[in-house]
Amino acid sequence: MREISTQTIVDAVKDASIRANLELGDDVVQALESALGYEESNVGKDILKKLLENAEIAREERIPMCQDTGVAVLFVELGQEVSVKGGGLRQALEEGIRQGYEEGFLRKSVCHPFTRKNTGDNTPIIVHLDLVSGDKLKIWVVPKGGGSENMSRLFMLPPSAGWDGIKEKIVQTVAEAGPNPCPPTIIGVGIGGNFEKSAILAKKSLLRVLGTPNPDPELAEMEQELLEEINKTGVGPQGLGGRMTSLAVHILMMPCHIASLPLAVNIQCHASRHLEIVL
Amino acid sequence: MGNEYHLKTPLSAEDIEPLRSGDRVTISGIIYTARDAAHRKIMELIEAGKELPIPIEGQVIYYVGPSPAPPGRVIGAAGPTTSYRMDPFAPKLLELGLKGMIGKGKRSKEVIEAMVRHKGVYMAAIGGAGALMARAIKAARVVAYEELGPEAIRELRVEGLPAIVVNDTLGNDLYVEGQEKYRML
């Protein structure tokens, strides 16, 4: 067994939660730069330039790129030869987020559903844990904002809907969301599994580095077809009209029940924050 | 692109009537922040006929819940939040003389009609450009509902806060017009 102390986990998660919110990933910066080349609307071009400027200010002046520093979502792959010493894994992840949001001056955005009373430390966090082989602990820290999450949708389609039905629902979701999720967006799609699995797949698909192709050639082709269709909606940057509604579509797919065709569409705003830690 | 205007708060009907959807504006002066929780509290006071914590007539409300100010700064990141959540409250505030709203995303038919009736405008700031927007904020202080944390009402002194007019006093809607122009489906 390889031992990892909870303190190591706390420190790494704390650091990642701050960096994820202050430093826009190179992949997103490159995607925004390349979007500038495609955008036809002058207002749209101006917005894309301002988003790049915003990323630079955040990085240099050490403030969050967006005030909505999100609910902390953590995808965790725990190698089964790892032994966590000094306490619970979940508690360590939560403590890292608690410290990161306090010390990094990040906004605490978690509240009671009815009273709306803020929990005050951005917990509880949302953890998706996978037990895998090996002796590594991999953590993706993915702060997710409310604006784009609110525009996400889940459909339990009849199997006869097929690819055309899936395509129609995805484009419709993006068009109806319009300006609300802060386009240009990244569209995470989960197909198959079941009700909850499709949503987790959709979110997990957003972890893929922008600009890298889907390893499945068939899905890669579907992603391209969808992106072209989405960028015909005219929504454009900030929904004010233009070509660049979305920067990319990412799909994860798995088999499902013979009676079902689950489809989840998780919209990610341009402030796509995801940081990977390997311990 | 439309015309460019510089607005100095508080605003009168004359200040905003020339504005058209698609115009770019910069705003200077005092503005107030409020999200849904603060709107709900203000609405309760209005219904009870009680005094409000902020003036409404001629004012501009910015839909924002900023991140905490790090040492040496007046505010953290301060970009707009999605405006539809304030739709149930906006017509009443427009009736009371609110002149401007800054946020992001579409407004309801009721809010757009109220802007025409009571002469108000809705302006979009760039969603997700919180670090950039913070540069235009020169001073900030909580004036009500501190317990709401990021959702407290703040008085902001802004200089040249950039926004784009979405809905004007004629009922135009840039979200509809802008998207029509580029739709290929």
Interface residues (C-beta under 8 A of the other chain):
Chain A: E40 S41 N42 V43 D46 I47 K50 L51 E53 N54 A55 I57 A58 E61 R62 I63 P64 M65 C66 Q67 D68 T69 F105 L106 R107 K108 S109 R116 N118 G120 G146 G147 N150 V171 G178 P179 N180 C182 E229 K232 T233 G234 V235 G236 Q238 G239 L240 G241 G242 R243 C269 H270 A271
Chain B: M1 G22 A37 V64 G65 P66 S67 P68 A69 P70 R73 G76 A77 A78 G79 T81 T82 Y84 K104 G105 K106 A124 I126 G127 G128 A129 G130 A131 L132 A134 R135 L148 G149 P150 E151 I164 V166 L174 Y175 E177 G178 Q179 E180 K181 Y182 R183 M184 L185
